[in-house]
């Protein structure tokens, strides 16, 4: 969910660098699926993304864009 949310945030023009830094992540962490992200770090990152986007329903909006096939 964190990686999808980051992709969503980038697609609407948000600069991820400061958010990822505050969450303790790097762009490489997000881009490399083999890097495991700690749950607490993901929660923090998602909260920071939602705040930066002003979107209290970020998870819902990201889920709308997902292709579950």
Protein Blocks (a to p, Z undefined) as FASTA:
>chain_A
ZZmmmmmmmmnopafklmmmmnopafklmmmmkbccdfklmmmmmmmmmmmnopaklmmm
mmmmpcfZZ
